[in-house]
Amino acid sequence: MIGETISQRGTTLVRRLVLEPNETTPWHVDPFQRVTVIVRGDALEIEYQDKGETQRVEVCAGQFDWDAPTDRIHRAVNVGVGTYEEVTIFFLDRPDAIPQPIVN
């Protein structure tokens, strides 16, 4: 998994995430509003820690979504055949906020 901050200006943070097939993000929450743009990939599975349920999401390059905050602990798994890449713009409440706090 590659996650890197591309830019930050005040409370707006832009981050790139790359997941190879079968790679996962850490368990985390999403406390801030954000816009995500898919650069490449075809499918993610979102796993939820509280009930063990999953949600498969078919994606394609150019797709974008405005996501609301959630305190539900989850992680993303690249279940597609190729590399998954996204760019996300986070709208933080303060410049030093953590955009997706990791939860064990």
N, C-alpha and C positions, 0 to 999 in steps of 0.2 A: 504494500500500500504506500502510495506517495500522496502526502497532503502538504501543500505549501501555500503560504500567504503570498499572493501576487502584489497586492497593494492595500494600503489602509490610509484613509483620510478621516480623521476624527472618529465618528461612530460608524462609519461605513467601511467594511472589510471585505475584500475580494479574495477568495481562496479557490485553488484548483485541487481536485481529488482524482487520483488514478487508482483503479483496482484491476488487477489481472484476474482471469477466471478463477473462481472459488475463493478469492481473497475477501476478507471482511473488514469493515470498519470496527473500531472498538465499540463496546456498549456505551451509549451516550444519550443525552437529552438535547432537545432543541429549544432553548428558552427565548429565542429571538425570531422575528419575522425575517424571511429570506426569499430570494429569487434564485432558482437553480436553472442553468442552461446545460443541456446534454451536448457534449462535444462528440462523443462516440460511445457505442455500446448497444446492446439489444435487450438485456433483461437484468433486473435486480430482484432480489427477494428481501423484504424487510422482515426481520425476526423481532418479536416482542418478548422481553424477558419475563413479564408478569404472567403470561398464560401459555407461552410456548407456541402461540399461533404465528403464522407467517402470511405475508401478502406479496404475491408476485406482481411485479410492475414491468410491463413491456415498454421499452424506451427506444428512441431513435435520435440521431443527430439533429440538432436544431430545436428539439422539443424543450419547452420551458414551463416552469410552474412557480407560482407564488405559494409559499408554505407558511402556515400559521405556527406559532410556538406550540410546543407540547412538552409535558414533563414525563411522558411515558418512555421508559427506558427501552431502547431498540438499537439495532445495528443493521447495516446493509451488507448483503452478500452478492457478489457478481456471479450470477448463475448463467450468464450469457456465454457465447462461444469465443468472444474476443475481449479485448481490453475495454473497460468502461472508464470514461473520463467525463467530469463535469466541472463547471465553474459556478461558484455560488457567491452571491452578494448578500452579506449579513448586515442587518440594520440593528446595531448594538445600542444599549442604553448608556454606555460610557466607553471611552476609548480603550480602557484596559480590560474590558469584559472578555470572558472566554466564550467564543461563539457556540461551541458544542461540548460542554463539560463531559468528561469521561466518567462513567459510573461502573463500579465493579459489582 
